[in-house]
Amino acid sequence: MMAPKWGPHITIIRHELVRDVDILSYQGKKVNFRYAHRIVTNDKHLWLPVESEELLAIRQALGLFAQPLFPPHLTIAVMPASMQDK
């Protein structure tokens, strides 16, 4: 396994457009969250499901729906290409 390109991180926005908001003001912000002790994969990335009211509030502050299509998750690893399903 390899570390994610940006290191372990929580994703709360994926394939959504945020307009007219200083999104970078939230980068590095400390938030409380809970994570499941269950690793999920799409055969490329490994992640842990995450729950956090603070993260959902940030989504709303950015003009997005609180509940995203892709739920918040903590990306912990990337599989090498040789291990990925093709």
N, C-alpha and C positions, 0 to 999 in steps of 0.2 A: 504494500500500500504506500501511497505517497501523500504528503500534506497537500491540502487544497492550495490553489494558486495564491489566494489571499490569506492563507492560514485558516485555522478553524474559525468559522463565523456563523452568525445567525442570519438567515435570509428571510426578509419579510416582504420584499418586493421582487416579483419575477414576471417578466413579460407584461409590465404595466407602465404607462407613461405618467410621470409626475410633472405638473406644469406650475410655473410661477411660484415655486416654494424653494427656500434655501435648504435643500435636502442634505447638503454636507454639514449643516449645523447639528445633525443627529449622529454623524459618524463618530464612533468612539464613545458615545453616551453609555453610561452604565445603567442597566435596567435589571430588574428582578425577573427571573424566569424559572420554570420547571421543565425538566426534560424527561422523556420516557427512557427507561432502561431497556430499550429495544432498538437495535440497529436496522435501518431500512436501506434498501439499495435499489437503484435502477440499472444495475450492472455496469455503472460507470462511477457514480458517487456513493458514498456511505454517509448517512446522516441519522440524527436522533430527532424525533418529533419534539416540538417545543410549545409550551403554553405560557402566555404572558399578557396580562391586561395592558401593561405599559407599552408593549410592542404594538398591540392592536390600536391603542390610542395614538401612537405615532403615525400609523397608517392613516387614521382618520384626519390627523393634523395635516397630512400631505394630500388630502383630498381624495383618498382611496376608500373603498369599502373596508370596514373593520375586518371582516372575514374574507381572506383572499382565496382565489381558486387553488393556489398551491399553499397549503398551510405553513406557518413558520417552522423552520427546522434548523438544526445546528449541523452544518457540514463538517465532518471530521476527517474524511479521507477521500482520495481519488484512486481508483484502480489503475494500474499501468495498462497501456493499450493491449499488451499481450494477454491480460486477464479479462478484458471486456468482451461481452458477447458481441458478435459482429452480425 
